[in-house]
Amino acid sequence: MSLQQALLGRYASLESDVPNAGGVADSLEVGQVVDEDGAQLDGENLVENDILEAAEESDVVDEGSDDVEELIETSDALESFLAAAQAASKQGGWTTQEAAAYDLGLNVVIGRIGGTSRDVMPSLESFNSSRERINATASVENRIMDTLKKIWEAIKRAVNKVIAFVRKWYLKIADGASRLKKRAEAIRKKAENTTGTAKEKKIRIPLAGLHISKNAPSAQQLTGSLDAVKALISDLTRGKMAKGYSDACDEIVNGLETLTEKEDQAAVNKIIAGIVTTASDSSGFKSDSEAKARFPGATEAQSGESLSFGELPGGKKLVILNTDFNKIADAKSGLAAGRSAAKIEVVDASKTKVEIDSSKEVAILEPSQVVAVAESVIALADAVIDFRKDFENYERKTKETLAKVDKIASKSTKGDTDAENTRLESVRALAKISGNILSNHGQSITKVISFGLNLCRNALVYGNSSLNQYKAN
């Protein structure tokens, strides 16, 4: 099997699976009628089903994002071999012993994506004589460049898969949010009409999805968590972080267009600044010394942050990286920092495994507290539903950026001078990092909203179970 076939098989784009006709807003269903407990009367299209089906699409988004990361790491490693071959070409080419050493390294690197060193290295016998060494080393240069083009095509397909499945995910999750809002409204009304005394003081709840340090959250902790996640969703989809994402896309394209024509360090710096700050443009985060460890490959210029609320129900944290530009010495370190741009992770708050006693009984919520929880759920659901107004813009911006970057990257081939080769290497690197941003941002949206709606669902279970303990006077 050729490397091209391996890449097509392993990193195939599934964009064609998703119809583009009739926008997202036209595709969403309206939440069904519910009873006083928030149960849907149709009994067919349940919130739980929507969230479960959306989770399947979210898994594909994660897979596509992981593919992008793997391809970029492989491509970066190949760039170092390309630089070595270019340097050797000026000094008579690799000797047989040098070629053998590089052959081993290339076999490991290309093996990660389904190829072998034979995809770029001629036989070792080709490096015997002086004339053969020059020709064979030049052949390695050309073959690596061809491989880099194929990897970029695979990156583009993987990003397209992310874009496509974010759409499929959103169609499901936004419909689920609409149903969840109906449920919350019914439970709020029920709470407002609940009087009397509670027949039981303790109940069982989905503690694994709600616990904070193994204990049930207070009403204040629950509403505070919901409000903090809601604010982050608004930032990601139509607030400060969304604007940062859009601006970064523009900076990447403009900077790449400049770099294809001439060396311009200012353009590189501007692109890097846009890239690494994309996910940090939110006041909802604070310094967290443990968060950085959640991002393999984070650089010395980066520090970890977590959502200011701290530990969230379910024993989770939402974490990102922030970048100190004073610690970025050159474009290479800036681009390395950009690998985690626009990326938010949902991680365990504890570094050790937490065992939850599901049989544990917890205090019930008062009706007024259930009202507050329901209102926070409604606000979070509205933030998800409101994304439909901007989803087409987000999707269009993402696709347009990828198309423009692809056009530029496809022309960034071998130069005539060392300076030109260095410049084109920067163009290729920035193009790959742009792919990272596009997939990371989509992945962050799915992770944060999915976490938020699951939290909403569990919070409503707690609230409604509490109300069921009250009896009329």
C-alpha positions as CSV (number, residue, x, y, z in Angstrom):
1,M,0.0,0.0,0.0
2,S,1.3,3.4,-0.9
3,L,1.6,6.3,1.6
4,Q,-1.1,8.1,-0.3
5,Q,-3.5,5.2,0.0
6,A,-2.6,4.8,3.7
7,L,-3.3,8.5,4.4
8,L,-6.6,8.4,2.4
9,G,-7.7,5.4,4.3
10,R,-6.7,6.5,7.8
11,Y,-7.5,10.3,7.5
12,A,-10.5,10.3,5.3
13,S,-12.8,13.4,5.3
14,L,-16.4,12.6,6.1
15,E,-17.7,16.1,5.2
16,S,-19.9,14.7,2.4
17,D,-21.9,12.8,5.0
18,V,-23.4,16.1,6.2
19,P,-26.0,17.9,4.0
20,N,-25.5,21.7,3.8
21,A,-29.0,22.6,2.5
22,G,-31.4,24.4,4.8
23,G,-29.4,26.2,7.6
24,V,-28.9,25.0,11.2
25,A,-31.8,27.3,12.4
26,D,-34.2,25.6,9.9
27,S,-33.1,22.1,11.0
28,L,-33.8,22.4,14.7
29,E,-36.9,20.9,16.2
30,V,-38.9,22.7,18.9
31,G,-38.8,21.1,22.4
32,Q,-41.8,18.9,23.0
33,V,-44.6,19.5,25.5
34,V,-43.8,18.3,29.0
35,D,-45.8,17.5,32.1
36,E,-45.5,19.2,35.5
37,D,-42.4,17.1,36.3
38,G,-40.7,18.1,33.1
39,A,-41.2,14.7,31.5
40,Q,-41.8,14.9,27.7
41,L,-45.3,13.7,26.9
42,D,-44.4,12.3,23.4
43,G,-41.9,9.9,25.1
44,E,-40.0,9.5,21.8
45,N,-37.5,12.2,21.3
46,L,-36.0,12.7,24.7
47,V,-33.4,15.1,26.0
48,E,-31.3,12.0,27.0
49,N,-31.5,10.6,23.5
50,D,-30.4,13.9,21.9
51,I,-27.4,14.2,24.3
52,L,-26.4,10.6,23.7
53,E,-26.6,10.9,19.9
54,A,-24.7,14.2,20.1
55,A,-22.0,12.5,22.2
56,E,-21.4,10.1,19.3
57,E,-20.8,13.0,16.9
58,S,-18.6,14.7,19.6
59,D,-16.4,11.5,19.7
60,V,-15.8,11.9,15.9
61,V,-14.9,15.6,16.5
62,D,-12.3,14.5,19.1
63,E,-11.0,11.8,16.7
64,G,-10.6,14.4,13.9
65,S,-8.8,16.8,16.3
66,D,-6.5,14.0,17.4
67,D,-5.8,13.2,13.8
68,V,-4.8,16.8,13.1
69,E,-2.4,16.7,16.1
70,E,-0.8,13.5,15.0
71,L,-0.3,14.6,11.4
72,I,1.2,17.9,12.5
73,E,3.7,16.2,14.8
74,T,4.7,13.9,12.0
75,S,5.0,16.8,9.6
76,D,7.1,18.8,12.0
77,A,9.5,15.8,12.4
78,L,9.8,15.5,8.6
79,E,10.6,19.2,8.3
80,S,13.8,18.5,10.4
81,F,14.8,15.7,8.0
82,L,14.1,18.0,5.1
83,A,16.4,20.6,6.6
84,A,19.1,18.0,7.1
85,A,18.8,16.8,3.5
86,Q,19.0,20.4,2.2
87,A,22.1,21.1,4.2
88,A,23.7,17.9,3.1
89,S,23.0,18.6,-0.6
90,K,25.4,21.6,-0.4
91,Q,28.1,19.4,1.0
92,G,28.1,16.5,-1.4
93,G,25.1,14.6,0.0
94,W,24.8,11.9,2.7
95,T,27.3,9.1,3.0
96,T,26.0,5.6,3.1
97,Q,26.4,5.5,6.9
98,E,24.5,8.9,7.3
99,A,21.8,7.7,5.0
100,A,21.4,4.5,7.0
101,A,21.0,6.5,10.2
102,Y,18.4,8.8,8.6
103,D,16.6,5.8,7.2
104,L,16.0,4.5,10.7
105,G,14.7,7.8,11.9
106,L,12.4,8.3,8.9
107,N,11.0,4.8,9.3
108,V,9.9,5.6,12.8
109,V,8.4,9.0,11.9
110,I,6.5,7.9,8.7
111,G,5.5,4.7,10.4
112,R,3.2,6.8,12.6
113,I,0.9,7.5,9.6
114,G,1.1,4.2,7.9
115,G,4.2,4.5,5.7
116,T,7.8,3.5,5.8
117,S,11.2,5.1,5.1
118,R,10.9,3.6,1.6
119,D,8.3,6.3,0.8
120,V,11.1,8.9,0.9
121,M,14.5,7.1,0.9
122,P,16.0,5.4,-2.1
123,S,18.1,2.3,-1.5
124,L,21.2,2.7,0.6
125,E,23.3,1.6,-2.4
126,S,22.2,4.8,-4.0
127,F,24.6,6.7,-1.7
128,N,27.8,4.9,-2.7
129,S,29.7,7.2,-5.0
130,S,30.0,11.0,-4.9
131,R,27.7,11.6,-7.9
132,E,25.1,9.1,-6.5
133,R,25.1,10.7,-3.1
134,I,24.2,14.1,-4.5
135,N,21.4,12.7,-6.7
136,A,20.1,10.4,-3.9
137,T,20.0,13.2,-1.3
138,A,18.3,15.5,-3.8
139,S,15.8,12.7,-4.3
140,V,15.1,12.6,-0.6
141,E,14.5,16.3,-0.5
142,N,11.9,16.0,-3.3
143,R,10.2,13.0,-1.8
144,I,9.9,14.5,1.6
145,M,8.4,17.6,0.1
146,D,5.9,15.5,-1.8
147,T,5.1,13.7,1.5
148,L,4.6,17.0,3.3
149,K,2.1,17.9,0.6
150,K,0.3,14.6,1.1
151,I,0.2,15.2,4.9
152,W,-1.2,18.7,4.4
153,E,-4.0,17.2,2.3
154,A,-4.6,14.7,5.2
155,I,-4.6,17.6,7.7
156,K,-7.2,19.4,5.5
157,R,-9.4,16.3,5.4
158,A,-9.2,15.8,9.2
159,V,-10.1,19.5,9.8
160,N,-13.0,19.1,7.3
161,K,-14.2,16.1,9.3
162,V,-14.1,18.2,12.5
163,I,-16.1,21.0,10.8
164,A,-18.6,18.5,9.4
165,F,-19.2,16.7,12.7
166,V,-19.5,19.9,14.7
167,R,-22.5,20.6,12.5
168,K,-24.0,17.1,13.1
169,W,-23.3,17.4,16.8
170,Y,-24.9,20.9,17.0
171,L,-28.0,19.8,15.3
172,K,-28.5,17.2,18.0
173,I,-27.3,19.2,21.0
174,A,-29.2,22.3,20.2
175,D,-32.4,20.3,19.8
176,G,-31.6,18.7,23.2
177,A,-31.1,22.1,24.7
178,S,-34.5,23.2,23.5
179,R,-36.1,20.2,25.1
180,L,-34.1,20.7,28.2
181,K,-35.3,24.3,28.5
182,K,-38.9,23.1,28.3
183,R,-38.2,20.6,31.1
184,A,-36.6,23.4,33.2
185,E,-39.5,25.7,32.7
186,A,-41.9,23.0,33.8
187,I,-39.9,22.3,36.9
188,R,-39.6,26.0,37.8
189,K,-43.3,26.3,37.6
190,K,-43.8,23.3,39.8
191,A,-41.3,24.7,42.3
192,E,-43.1,28.1,42.3
193,N,-46.3,26.3,43.2
194,T,-44.8,23.9,45.8
195,T,-45.7,24.6,49.4
196,G,-46.0,22.6,52.6
197,T,-43.3,20.5,54.3
198,A,-40.9,17.8,53.0
199,K,-41.8,14.3,53.9
200,E,-38.2,13.2,53.6
201,K,-35.1,15.3,54.3
202,K,-32.7,13.1,52.3
203,I,-32.8,11.7,48.8
204,R,-30.5,9.9,46.3
205,I,-29.3,11.9,43.3
206,P,-26.9,11.2,40.3
207,L,-24.0,12.1,42.7
208,A,-21.3,11.0,40.3
209,G,-22.3,13.7,37.9
210,L,-22.9,16.4,40.5
211,H,-20.4,15.9,43.3
212,I,-17.9,18.5,44.4
213,S,-15.2,16.8,46.4
214,K,-17.4,13.8,46.9
215,N,-20.3,15.8,48.4
216,A,-23.5,17.0,46.9
217,P,-23.2,20.7,45.8
218,S,-25.1,23.3,47.6
219,A,-27.7,25.3,45.7
220,Q,-25.3,28.2,45.5
221,Q,-22.5,26.0,44.1
222,L,-24.9,24.5,41.6
223,T,-26.2,27.8,40.3
224,G,-22.7,29.3,40.3
225,S,-21.4,26.4,38.3
226,L,-24.2,26.6,35.7
227,D,-23.8,30.4,35.4
228,A,-20.0,30.1,35.0
229,V,-20.3,27.5,32.2
230,K,-23.1,29.5,30.6
231,A,-20.8,32.6,30.4
232,L,-18.0,30.5,28.9
233,I,-20.4,29.1,26.2
234,S,-21.4,32.7,25.3
235,D,-17.7,33.6,25.1
236,L,-17.0,30.6,22.9
237,T,-19.9,31.0,20.5
238,R,-20.7,34.7,20.2
239,G,-18.6,36.6,22.8
240,K,-15.0,37.6,23.3
241,M,-13.4,34.3,22.5
242,A,-15.6,33.9,19.4
243,K,-14.3,37.3,18.2
244,G,-10.7,36.2,19.1
245,Y,-11.2,33.1,16.9
246,S,-12.5,35.1,14.0
247,D,-9.7,37.7,14.3
248,A,-7.0,35.0,14.5
249,C,-8.4,33.4,11.3
250,D,-8.0,36.7,9.5
251,E,-4.5,37.3,10.9
252,I,-3.4,33.9,9.8
253,V,-4.6,34.4,6.2
254,N,-3.2,37.9,5.9
255,G,0.1,37.0,7.4
256,L,0.5,33.9,5.2
257,E,-0.2,36.0,2.1
258,T,2.6,38.4,3.1
259,L,5.1,35.6,3.9
260,T,4.6,33.9,0.5
261,E,6.0,37.1,-1.1
262,K,8.7,38.2,1.3
263,E,10.3,37.6,4.7
264,D,8.4,39.6,7.2
265,Q,9.0,38.9,10.9
266,A,6.4,41.4,11.9
267,A,3.8,39.4,10.0
268,V,4.9,36.2,11.7
269,N,4.8,37.8,15.1
270,K,1.3,39.1,14.5
271,I,0.0,35.7,13.4
272,I,1.5,34.1,16.5
273,A,0.0,36.7,18.7
274,G,-3.4,36.0,17.2
275,I,-3.0,32.3,17.4
276,V,-1.8,31.9,21.0
277,T,-4.3,34.4,22.5
278,T,-7.4,33.0,20.8
279,A,-8.5,30.8,23.7
280,S,-7.4,33.2,26.5
281,D,-9.6,36.1,25.6
282,S,-12.0,35.5,28.5
283,S,-12.1,36.9,32.0
284,G,-13.6,33.7,33.3
285,F,-10.3,32.0,33.9
286,K,-7.7,32.2,36.7
287,S,-4.2,30.9,37.2
288,D,-4.0,27.1,38.0
289,S,-0.6,25.6,38.7
290,E,-1.8,22.1,37.9
291,A,-3.6,22.9,34.6
292,K,-0.5,23.0,32.4
293,A,0.1,19.3,32.9
294,R,-3.2,18.6,31.1
295,F,-1.6,19.8,27.8
296,P,1.2,17.6,26.5
297,G,3.6,19.8,24.5
298,A,2.9,23.0,26.4
299,T,5.9,25.3,26.2
300,E,7.9,27.2,28.8
301,A,6.1,30.4,27.7
302,Q,2.7,28.9,28.7
303,S,0.9,28.6,32.0
304,G,-2.2,26.8,33.0
305,E,-5.6,28.4,33.8
306,S,-8.9,27.0,34.9
307,L,-12.4,28.4,35.0
308,S,-12.5,30.8,37.9
309,F,-15.4,28.9,39.6
310,G,-12.9,26.2,40.5
311,E,-14.0,22.6,40.9
312,L,-17.3,22.0,39.0
313,P,-20.0,19.4,39.6
314,G,-18.9,15.9,38.6
315,G,-15.4,16.7,40.0
316,K,-14.3,18.5,36.9
317,K,-12.3,21.5,35.8
318,L,-12.3,23.4,32.5
319,V,-8.7,24.3,31.7
320,I,-6.8,26.3,29.0
321,L,-3.3,27.6,28.5
322,N,-2.2,31.3,28.6
323,T,1.0,32.5,26.9
324,D,3.6,35.0,28.1
325,F,4.9,36.8,25.0
326,N,8.0,37.9,26.9
327,K,9.1,34.3,27.0
328,I,8.7,33.8,23.2
329,A,12.2,34.2,21.7
330,D,11.4,33.3,18.0
331,A,8.8,32.1,15.6
332,K,9.5,28.5,16.3
333,S,8.7,28.7,20.0
334,G,5.7,30.9,19.2
335,L,4.4,28.3,16.8
336,A,4.9,25.6,19.3
337,A,2.8,27.6,21.8
338,G,0.1,27.9,19.1
339,R,-0.4,24.2,19.0
340,S,-2.8,24.4,22.0
341,A,-4.5,27.6,20.9
342,A,-8.3,27.8,21.2
343,K,-8.3,24.5,23.1
344,I,-10.3,24.0,26.3
345,E,-10.2,20.7,28.1
346,V,-12.7,19.1,30.5
347,V,-10.5,17.3,33.1
348,D,-10.8,15.7,36.5
349,A,-10.3,18.2,39.3
350,S,-8.4,15.6,41.4
351,K,-5.1,14.1,40.3
352,T,-6.1,10.8,41.9
353,K,-9.2,8.6,41.2
354,V,-12.3,9.6,43.1
355,E,-14.7,6.9,44.2
356,I,-18.3,8.0,44.6
357,D,-20.8,6.2,46.8
358,S,-23.9,6.3,44.6
359,S,-26.1,5.0,47.4
360,K,-25.3,8.1,49.6
361,E,-28.3,10.2,50.5
362,V,-28.1,14.0,50.4
363,A,-30.1,16.9,51.6
364,I,-33.0,18.0,49.5
365,L,-33.2,21.4,47.9
366,E,-35.9,23.9,49.0
367,P,-38.5,25.0,46.3
368,S,-36.9,28.5,46.1
369,Q,-33.5,26.9,45.5
370,V,-35.0,24.7,42.7
371,V,-36.4,27.8,41.1
372,A,-32.9,29.3,41.1
373,V,-31.4,26.2,39.6
374,A,-34.1,25.9,36.9
375,E,-33.5,29.5,35.9
376,S,-29.7,28.9,35.6
377,V,-30.5,25.9,33.5
378,I,-32.8,27.9,31.2
379,A,-30.1,30.6,30.8
380,L,-27.5,28.0,29.8
381,A,-29.9,26.3,27.4
382,D,-30.6,29.7,25.9
383,A,-26.9,30.3,25.3
384,V,-26.7,27.0,23.4
385,I,-29.9,27.6,21.4
386,D,-28.8,31.2,20.6
387,F,-25.7,29.8,18.9
388,R,-27.9,28.9,16.0
389,K,-28.0,32.5,15.0
390,D,-24.2,32.6,14.6
391,F,-23.5,29.0,13.7
392,E,-23.6,29.5,9.9
393,N,-21.2,32.4,10.3
394,Y,-18.8,30.3,12.4
395,E,-19.0,27.4,10.0
396,R,-18.5,29.6,6.9
397,K,-15.6,31.4,8.5
398,T,-13.9,28.1,9.4
399,K,-14.4,26.7,5.9
400,E,-13.3,29.9,4.2
401,T,-10.2,30.1,6.3
402,L,-9.2,26.5,5.6
403,A,-9.8,27.1,1.8
404,K,-7.6,30.2,1.8
405,V,-4.8,28.6,3.9
406,D,-4.9,25.5,1.6
407,K,-4.4,27.7,-1.5
408,I,-1.4,29.3,0.1
409,A,0.1,26.1,1.6
410,S,-0.2,24.2,-1.7
411,K,2.2,26.7,-3.3
412,S,4.7,26.7,-0.5
413,T,7.2,24.3,-2.1
414,K,10.9,24.2,-2.5
415,G,12.7,27.6,-2.8
416,D,15.8,28.6,-4.7
417,T,17.8,29.9,-1.7
418,D,18.2,29.0,1.9
419,A,16.4,32.2,2.9
420,E,13.4,31.3,0.7
421,N,13.4,27.7,2.0
422,T,13.3,29.1,5.6
423,R,10.5,31.4,4.8
424,L,8.4,28.7,3.1
425,E,9.0,26.4,6.1
426,S,7.4,29.1,8.2
427,V,4.5,29.3,5.8
428,R,3.9,25.6,6.0
429,A,4.2,25.6,9.8
430,L,1.7,28.5,10.2
431,A,-0.7,26.7,7.8
432,K,-0.5,23.6,9.9
433,I,-1.1,25.6,13.1
434,S,-4.1,27.2,11.5
435,G,-5.5,23.7,11.1
436,N,-4.9,23.1,14.8
437,I,-6.9,26.2,15.7
438,L,-9.8,25.3,13.5
439,S,-10.1,21.8,14.9
440,N,-9.3,22.9,18.5
441,H,-12.0,25.5,18.5
442,G,-14.6,23.1,17.2
443,Q,-13.6,20.5,19.8
444,S,-13.7,23.1,22.6
445,I,-17.2,24.1,21.7
446,T,-18.5,20.5,21.7
447,K,-16.7,19.7,25.0
448,V,-17.9,22.7,26.9
449,I,-21.5,22.6,25.7
450,S,-21.8,18.9,26.2
451,F,-20.5,19.2,29.7
452,G,-22.9,22.1,30.4
453,L,-26.0,20.3,29.2
454,N,-25.2,17.1,31.1
455,L,-24.8,19.3,34.2
456,C,-28.1,20.9,33.4
457,R,-29.8,17.5,33.1
458,N,-28.4,16.2,36.4
459,A,-29.2,19.5,38.2
460,L,-32.9,19.2,37.1
461,V,-33.0,15.6,38.3
462,Y,-31.8,16.8,41.7
463,G,-34.3,19.7,41.7
464,N,-37.3,17.6,40.7
465,S,-36.5,14.8,43.1
466,S,-36.3,17.4,45.9
467,L,-39.7,18.8,44.9
468,N,-41.3,15.3,45.0
469,Q,-40.6,15.1,48.7
470,Y,-43.0,18.0,49.5
471,K,-46.6,17.5,50.4
472,A,-49.3,20.1,50.5
473,N,-50.5,21.4,53.8
